[in-house]
Amino acid sequence: MIVNDPKIVIKIYGTGSLSFGGYADDDTSEMETLREEIMNRPGWNDITAVENGNVYILSIDVFGGAKYFIGLDYLAKIIQTDLVSDLDPKTVHQEYITRFQELDYNLENHGVFVYPRP
């Protein structure tokens, strides 16, 4: 029985049987599948988040340790779009990787961290 009617559903994944995406993956298909599974749960078709397509899948890779602020940026963009209209979490994420980690890793070509992208 569903008691609440959330406007947004967010699933954070990345461990156990849900260990896909993140820095080691460039394919969104498993995130798409997980999102569809969530949206097609029995009784969920009447949830506002599902009706409006506001179901998001986020990788644990942007929530651990020093990267925690990146995950918060993605969450802010999903939850408070109007308040953070000028925020681009992917740009912040790329700067963290390039400037502070000094890695040659381009988010335009690699990584799956949020689906669908807000």
GIKASUL-V986556 format. One line per field, one symbol per residue. psi: psi as a letter, one per 20 degrees, with the letter a starting at -180 (. if undefined). A space follows every 10 residues. Layout:
psi=???
//
This chain:
psi=pphrnqhppp oprjrcikmr abhjqjpihh gggggggghj qpiiijpggg hjklpqpqpi hjiqciihhg hhgggghghl ghhlhipnhh ggghgggggh ilqnooihiq qohpprp.
//
